[in-house]
């Protein structure tokens, strides 16, 4: 790689991080639920990214690549601190079957937090970070069909009904 | 969009952004860039110290910070030669510069002390520069804490570890060791302990084994090492081998200890990490069992 393109890559990367830092922070925060740890994850992610940026083949994949680092760093953190309480699908359905009609905000939030991380990540990336379904698949390193299946399941667990276009993310 | 989903999204978008985020991000970008270009901190010794040696005798403030560390059973001493201090509301720096004294080998003492002073001064200058940049950009918090600890001091070996901790909302740490053979009055380096360069491989493989074992035994421990079930192995720069001049010291039991800075081989929360290399692993390639046994 020539010097010029190397410089470009650093420049593009730095700008990308600066412009989207608040998104990264929110994403990290949505997993770890406290500010100090979320800041740590942002810092670790940037660091990881810089040491391995040479493995990035194409700057076009920068976004999904970096988001993947943030998601994985967050999951590693949760695993380490065991703050995550993973509830399987059946338990979830059992918990939510009692109050089917009106969710209070707080219950809804808790319901989202109780989703297993592989479901929660999809909801957050698709609907809060406004990614398209194939972008989500890129970030999470899964194929589109797997992501779709999980998304339907996650929405079902949250008792949310959406039209099909909503799920895929229209252009 | 569905009402529930809308609510959740609003909650998400309302997550408050702490003031420190800017600084954490800028720091991370800056630090990483430095790492890529190699730390200035480790630049070789030069004669930049001359100016400050005078300062020790002249300034009462400097002289009063001269605290002696008692070293039992030997004449070589490590003491705080000078200290740079900044103590303002938002900016704190405390840089203690060590000096070794009473080494019979005057050249060795001189070159070590010159190096310590030069690096301490550079650290201070760098800090003041960062403060200035920060002021120009609207201000913020900044802190640096540097000092030293005597890791080992026995009949044979004196190991001094110097640390630099940069603190903002979270911190980074750099560690640097010097190990002196007190009897022969020489500074030890990693290559000179071994008969050939095979130590790089032997030690690296042993460390990787230790990393994997620790990760298996305790899921709270993470190292960037292959074959340990890391989530994002393909994304991380995995630990391959130590440097020829990797940070090391010799502990009181005569064991070789290899040290890695924060972020060098593990995520930030692991901090500075050390591995004690079992002597039997390197026995065949040691020059002698004088230091390590």
Interface residues (C-beta under 8 A of the other chain):
Chain A: X10 X14 X17 X18 X21 X22 X25 X26 X29 X30 X35 X36 X39 X40 X42 X43 X44 X46 X47 X48 X50 X51 X52 X55 X65 X68 X69 X72 X73 X75 X76 X77 X79 X80 X81 X103 X105 X108 X109 X112 X123 X124 X127 X128 X158 X159 X160 X161 X162 X166
Chain B: X1 X2 X4 X5 X7 X8 X9 X11 X12 X13 X15 X16 X17 X18 X20 X21 X22 X24 X25 X27 X28 X29 X31 X32 X33 X35 X36 X169 X170 X219 X220 X222 X231 X232 X234 X235 X236 X237 X263 X267 X268 X269
